[in-house]
């Protein structure tokens, strides 16, 4: 049975060894390739960036597809200048119980 000190020493040693392994190391590359292969074989792992996802995206929605893949066929309207560059602000003080002086910055 391992003592607590031995477990701590083992953890410290494994952390030290893991810092020695970098992206250039073959063990690191093989680990990444193995994880990629696992993710490629699992159909339930996100991201779902394949044709089956984009084929039905936006169908039935009034906005249509939000995908950038479909945006190249849209005709852009000229941008209108904003008449009031300041956003409309509404005082929330009465709703949150504060007093008017608390809201002055």
C-alpha positions as CSV (number, residue, x, y, z in Angstrom):
1,X,0.0,0.0,0.0
2,X,1.4,3.4,-1.0
3,X,1.8,6.1,1.6
4,X,0.6,9.6,1.0
5,X,4.1,11.0,0.6
6,X,4.9,8.4,-2.1
7,X,1.8,9.3,-4.0
8,X,2.7,13.0,-3.9
9,X,6.2,12.2,-5.0
10,X,4.9,10.1,-7.9
11,X,2.5,12.9,-9.0
12,X,5.3,15.5,-8.9
13,X,7.6,13.2,-10.9
14,X,4.9,12.6,-13.6
15,X,4.3,16.3,-13.8
16,X,8.0,17.0,-14.2
17,X,8.2,14.4,-17.0
18,X,5.1,15.8,-18.8
19,X,6.8,19.2,-19.0
20,X,9.7,17.6,-20.9
21,X,7.3,16.4,-23.6
22,X,6.6,19.0,-26.2
23,X,4.9,19.2,-29.7
24,X,8.1,18.0,-31.4
25,X,8.1,14.8,-29.4
26,X,6.9,11.6,-31.1
27,X,4.8,10.5,-28.1
28,X,3.0,13.9,-28.1
29,X,2.3,13.7,-31.8
30,X,1.0,10.1,-31.6
31,X,-1.3,11.1,-28.7
32,X,-2.8,13.9,-30.7
33,X,-3.2,11.7,-33.8
34,X,-4.9,9.0,-31.7
35,X,-7.4,11.5,-30.2
36,X,-8.1,12.9,-33.7
37,X,-8.8,9.4,-35.0
38,X,-11.1,8.7,-32.1
39,X,-13.0,11.9,-32.7
40,X,-13.3,11.3,-36.4
41,X,-14.8,7.9,-35.8
42,X,-17.4,9.1,-33.2
43,X,-20.4,10.7,-34.9
44,X,-21.6,12.3,-31.6
45,X,-18.4,14.4,-30.9
46,X,-18.7,18.1,-31.7
47,X,-18.1,20.2,-33.7
48,X,-20.6,19.0,-36.3
49,X,-19.0,20.9,-39.2
50,X,-19.9,18.5,-42.0
51,X,-22.4,18.7,-44.9
52,X,-25.2,16.9,-43.0
53,X,-25.3,19.8,-40.5
54,X,-25.3,22.6,-43.0
55,X,-27.7,20.9,-45.4
56,X,-30.7,21.6,-43.1
57,X,-29.5,24.7,-41.3
58,X,-32.1,27.4,-41.3
59,X,-34.8,25.4,-42.9
60,X,-38.2,26.5,-41.6
61,X,-36.7,29.7,-40.0
62,X,-37.8,33.1,-41.2
63,X,-34.2,34.3,-40.9
64,X,-33.0,31.5,-43.1
65,X,-29.5,30.1,-42.9
66,X,-27.0,32.1,-40.8
67,X,-24.1,30.2,-42.3
68,X,-21.3,32.1,-44.0
69,X,-21.3,29.4,-46.7
70,X,-24.7,30.7,-47.9
71,X,-23.9,34.4,-47.6
72,X,-22.0,34.8,-50.8
73,X,-25.2,34.8,-52.9
74,X,-26.8,37.6,-50.9
75,X,-26.9,41.1,-52.3
76,X,-25.8,43.7,-49.8
77,X,-27.8,46.8,-49.4
78,X,-25.9,50.1,-49.0
79,X,-25.3,51.0,-45.4
80,X,-27.4,53.9,-44.2
81,X,-25.8,56.5,-41.9
82,X,-27.0,56.4,-38.3
83,X,-29.0,59.5,-37.4
84,X,-28.4,59.2,-33.7
85,X,-25.1,57.5,-32.8
86,X,-26.0,57.4,-29.1
87,X,-28.1,54.3,-28.1
88,X,-31.4,54.8,-26.5
89,X,-31.0,54.6,-22.8
90,X,-33.8,54.0,-20.3
91,X,-33.5,54.7,-16.5
92,X,-33.8,51.5,-14.6
93,X,-33.6,53.2,-11.2
94,X,-37.4,53.0,-10.4
95,X,-37.5,49.3,-11.1
96,X,-34.5,48.4,-9.0
97,X,-35.3,50.6,-6.0
98,X,-32.4,52.9,-6.3
99,X,-32.5,56.6,-6.0
100,X,-31.7,59.0,-8.8
101,X,-28.5,60.3,-7.2
102,X,-27.1,56.8,-7.1
103,X,-27.1,56.6,-10.9
104,X,-25.1,59.8,-11.6
105,X,-21.6,58.9,-12.8
